[in-house]
Amino acid sequence: MSGGGQNYMVDPRGSLDKLEVVVRQQTVKKDVPLKFLYQPYRSNQSNPTFVATIRGRASELVREAVIPGESEFQRIQYTTANAYCRLEGAFEQNAFQEDTSNLIFQSFGVQSRLLLVSGGITGPADPQGAQVPQGAFFWPPAGTAPRSSFDLGVRGAGAAGGKVGDEAIPEIQVAVFTALADQNQPFPRRLTLPDFKATLVVTITSPIHL
């Protein structure tokens, strides 16, 4: 990198003043089934765990900026991003499309996360947080499940100081915890629970100085 590029990375404030975010807010609404996959590393021999994931669209954080003294472009990666998610549907034992006769449904958990993409690699902004209470809801008897709504607010820890990334993605994860009625009998590796509505929102602020 030439001297111009180095000076820019050390003190980029002049160019940051001219930047703007690509989108201020992006909302995605989905009518989807929850498609659960068996998670062997979160299960034991008698208690299978299944996880379903719903993701919104990726929101680009900021536009590309010209590096002073350089002919190439460099993405400025310092801004704040927040994600807010909502999930609505009925957790009904009899609604699964697969044969679940060997599964005893115990409880489920719901969480939302803010994912950041940087250099093609995706990771959660704050893997320690952004969870709502899990395990407190137990499956009601078959035929009695009401439609429930879960409002999931999330932001990465320290987001006010800027998170490094190219794109921000909101995500909802639903985990189902079960037990086997008979350990000697097979159980499905995929589960499908229809008729859920999801709203995933990303809000991005203006670029900030380092």
C-alpha positions as CSV (number, residue, x, y, z in Angstrom):
1,M,0.0,0.0,0.0
2,S,1.3,3.5,-0.9
3,G,1.8,6.3,1.6
4,G,-1.6,7.8,0.6
5,G,-3.4,4.6,1.5
6,Q,-1.5,4.3,4.8
7,N,-2.3,7.8,5.9
8,Y,-6.0,7.2,5.0
9,M,-6.2,4.1,7.2
10,V,-4.5,5.9,10.1
11,D,-6.7,9.0,9.9
12,P,-9.7,8.4,7.6
13,R,-12.0,11.1,9.0
14,G,-11.9,13.3,6.0
15,S,-13.4,10.5,3.8
16,L,-15.8,9.3,6.5
17,D,-17.5,12.7,6.5
18,K,-18.5,12.1,2.9
19,L,-19.9,8.6,3.4
20,E,-23.5,7.5,3.6
21,V,-25.1,4.2,4.5
22,V,-26.6,2.2,1.7
23,V,-29.9,1.6,3.5
24,R,-31.2,3.2,6.7
25,Q,-33.7,0.4,7.5
26,Q,-34.6,-2.8,5.7
27,T,-37.7,-4.9,6.7
28,V,-38.3,-8.5,5.4
29,K,-41.6,-10.2,6.1
30,K,-41.9,-14.0,5.5
31,D,-44.7,-16.6,5.6
32,V,-42.7,-19.7,6.0
33,P,-42.7,-23.1,7.6
34,L,-40.1,-23.7,10.4
35,K,-37.7,-26.3,8.9
36,F,-35.8,-28.0,11.8
37,L,-32.6,-29.9,11.3
38,Y,-31.3,-32.5,13.8
39,Q,-28.3,-31.2,15.8
40,P,-26.1,-34.1,16.8
41,Y,-23.7,-32.0,18.7
42,R,-26.4,-30.5,20.8
43,S,-28.1,-33.8,21.5
44,N,-27.5,-37.0,23.5
45,Q,-28.5,-40.5,22.9
46,S,-32.0,-40.1,24.3
47,N,-32.7,-36.4,23.8
48,P,-32.5,-35.1,20.2
49,T,-32.4,-31.3,19.6
50,F,-33.6,-29.7,16.4
51,V,-32.9,-26.1,15.2
52,A,-34.7,-24.0,12.6
53,T,-33.3,-20.8,11.2
54,I,-34.9,-17.8,9.4
55,R,-32.7,-15.1,8.0
56,G,-33.5,-11.7,6.5
57,R,-31.7,-10.1,3.6
58,A,-28.2,-8.8,4.0
59,S,-28.0,-5.0,4.3
60,E,-24.8,-3.4,3.1
61,L,-23.4,-1.1,5.8
62,V,-21.8,1.7,3.8
63,R,-20.9,2.7,0.3
64,E,-17.4,2.2,-1.1
65,A,-15.1,5.2,-0.7
66,V,-12.1,6.2,-2.7
67,I,-8.8,6.0,-0.8
68,P,-6.9,9.3,-1.2
69,G,-3.9,8.8,-3.5
70,E,-5.1,5.4,-4.7
71,S,-7.1,4.3,-7.7
72,E,-8.8,1.4,-6.0
73,F,-11.8,1.4,-3.7
74,Q,-11.9,0.5,0.0
75,R,-15.0,-0.3,2.0
76,I,-15.3,1.7,5.2
77,Q,-16.4,-0.8,7.8
78,Y,-17.3,1.2,10.9
79,T,-20.9,1.9,11.6
80,T,-23.7,0.7,13.9
81,A,-26.3,-1.9,13.0
82,N,-29.3,-3.2,15.0
83,A,-31.7,-6.0,14.3
84,Y,-35.2,-6.5,15.5
85,C,-37.2,-9.7,14.8
86,R,-40.7,-11.0,15.4
87,L,-42.0,-14.5,15.1
88,E,-45.7,-15.6,15.1
89,G,-47.1,-19.1,15.0
90,A,-48.5,-22.1,16.8
91,F,-46.2,-24.7,18.4
92,E,-48.6,-27.6,17.8
93,Q,-47.5,-31.2,18.3
94,N,-49.9,-32.6,15.7
95,A,-48.9,-30.0,13.0
96,F,-45.5,-31.5,12.1
97,Q,-45.5,-32.9,8.6
98,E,-43.1,-35.8,9.5
99,D,-43.8,-38.9,11.6
100,T,-43.0,-37.8,15.1
101,S,-44.5,-40.9,17.0
102,N,-41.1,-41.7,18.5
103,L,-40.5,-38.1,19.8
104,I,-41.7,-36.6,23.1
105,F,-41.7,-32.8,22.7
106,Q,-40.5,-31.2,25.9
107,S,-39.8,-27.5,25.3
108,F,-38.5,-25.0,22.8
109,G,-36.4,-21.8,22.7
110,V,-36.4,-18.8,20.5
111,Q,-33.6,-16.3,20.0
112,S,-32.7,-13.6,17.5
113,R,-29.2,-12.6,16.4
114,L,-27.4,-9.9,14.4
115,L,-25.0,-11.5,12.0
116,L,-22.1,-9.5,10.4
117,V,-20.4,-10.4,7.2
118,S,-16.7,-9.4,6.8
119,G,-14.5,-10.6,3.9
120,G,-17.1,-13.3,3.0
121,I,-17.1,-14.7,6.6
122,T,-20.3,-14.6,8.6
123,G,-20.4,-14.5,12.4
124,P,-22.7,-13.2,15.2
125,A,-22.0,-9.7,16.4
126,D,-22.5,-10.8,20.0
127,P,-22.5,-14.5,20.5
128,Q,-23.0,-14.1,24.3
129,G,-26.2,-12.2,24.1
130,A,-29.4,-11.5,22.1
131,Q,-31.4,-14.4,23.7
132,V,-34.9,-14.5,25.1
133,P,-35.7,-16.9,27.9
134,Q,-35.6,-20.5,26.8
135,G,-37.2,-23.7,28.2
136,A,-40.0,-21.8,30.0
137,F,-42.7,-22.8,27.5
138,F,-43.9,-26.4,27.3
139,W,-45.9,-27.9,24.4
140,P,-49.6,-27.9,25.2
141,P,-51.7,-31.0,24.6
142,A,-52.4,-31.8,21.0
143,G,-55.1,-29.6,19.4
144,T,-54.9,-26.8,22.0
145,A,-51.9,-24.8,20.9
146,P,-52.7,-21.1,20.5
147,R,-50.8,-18.8,18.0
148,S,-48.1,-17.1,19.9
149,S,-46.1,-14.0,19.1
150,F,-42.4,-13.5,20.1
151,D,-40.9,-10.0,19.8
152,L,-37.1,-10.3,19.7
153,G,-35.0,-7.2,20.1
154,V,-31.2,-7.6,19.6
155,R,-28.1,-5.5,19.2
156,G,-24.5,-6.6,19.4
157,A,-22.6,-5.7,22.6
158,G,-20.8,-2.4,22.2
159,A,-22.6,-1.6,19.0
160,A,-22.5,2.1,19.8
161,G,-18.7,2.0,19.3
162,G,-19.0,0.5,15.8
163,K,-19.0,-3.0,14.6
164,V,-16.6,-4.2,11.8
165,G,-18.4,-5.7,8.8
166,D,-19.5,-5.4,5.3
167,E,-23.1,-6.5,5.7
168,A,-25.6,-7.0,8.5
169,I,-28.2,-9.8,8.6
170,P,-31.0,-10.4,11.1
171,E,-31.7,-14.0,12.1
172,I,-34.2,-15.9,14.1
173,Q,-33.4,-19.3,15.5
174,V,-35.9,-21.8,17.0
175,A,-34.7,-24.8,19.0
176,V,-36.9,-27.8,19.8
177,F,-35.9,-30.1,22.6
178,T,-37.3,-33.7,22.6
179,A,-36.9,-37.1,24.2
180,L,-37.1,-40.5,22.5
181,A,-40.0,-42.7,23.4
182,D,-38.0,-45.8,22.3
183,Q,-34.2,-45.4,21.8
184,N,-34.2,-48.6,19.6
185,Q,-36.5,-47.0,17.1
186,P,-35.6,-44.4,14.4
187,F,-36.6,-40.8,14.5
188,P,-36.8,-38.1,11.8
189,R,-33.7,-36.0,11.1
190,R,-35.8,-33.1,9.8
191,L,-39.0,-31.6,11.1
192,T,-41.4,-29.2,9.4
193,L,-43.8,-27.0,11.3
194,P,-46.0,-25.0,8.9
195,D,-47.7,-21.6,8.9
196,F,-45.3,-19.2,10.7
197,K,-44.9,-15.5,10.1
198,A,-41.5,-13.7,10.6
199,T,-40.6,-10.1,10.5
200,L,-36.8,-9.2,10.4
201,V,-35.7,-5.6,10.5
202,V,-32.1,-4.2,10.2
203,T,-31.5,-0.6,11.1
204,I,-28.1,1.1,10.2
205,T,-26.9,4.5,11.4
206,S,-24.5,6.9,9.7
207,P,-20.8,6.0,9.6
208,I,-18.9,7.1,12.7
209,H,-15.3,8.2,13.3
210,L,-12.9,5.7,14.8
